[in-house]
Amino acid sequence: MDQHVKKSGGDLATAERRAGREVDYGPALIPMALGMFAVLMSYFLPHSGQVFGFDVLLYTPKAEGFDTTMPERIYSWLALIGGVLLTVGTIVSRSWLVAWFNWAFAGVGWWYSVFAIWMGQTRPVTSTGEPPSYGLIIGAVGMTIVFLTMTFVLFRRNPLQKALANLRREMAHENEESRMAQQRLRTGLMERVSTDEIVDDRRARARARRNN
């Protein structure tokens, strides 16, 4: 924490903003890596029937012959970008910007994974394609894990941000007490501590004078 404060010139507010630009995974790193490996593994597993995940990605003659749909191809590329490449980039760089791109691609890729499964289950009777296989299901589960993990990481304050915010509040409180103490020394006025209620008794005193 001291290092972040020094880099920010001693300004705690700036240090807190800088800390928010660094991704702190904490316990989310393990499920994030598991989701990434699930997506990567799905390319070497059956996507639908005899068509493998890499066939869909590269749109090989086998994928074309078994009527691979456009949503399946879009999902395959989004999963590669958001589920594998950007996830690795986020883990290595810890960049806030890369993490947001990762979250966006993972979210759209997750939606397309569900759409691809639905398209595979509703093929026309005349289609040569087959229903979704377990490779596509594993890839969809992996995308779900990556998307939810990135959502958890990005939409919460990391421990360093919380520590800097607490320190900033403590210093602000101390500065306020110091300011009040200096004001009392300069003016000679003591802080009012009495809580007695001020009563307007002018009518009672006027009535007492008339009676006298």
Protein Blocks (a to p, Z undefined) as FASTA:
>chain_A
ZZmmmmnnopaklmmmmmmmpccfklmlmmmmmmmmmmmmmmmccfbhjbcfklmmnopa
klmmnopafklmmmmmmmmmmmmmmmmmmmmnopaklmmmmmmmmmmmmmmmmmmmmmmm
mccfklcbdcddfklmmmmmmmmmmmmmmmmmmmpccfklmmmmmmmmmmmmmmmmmmmm
mmmmmnopacdfbfcdcddfklmmmmmmmmZZ
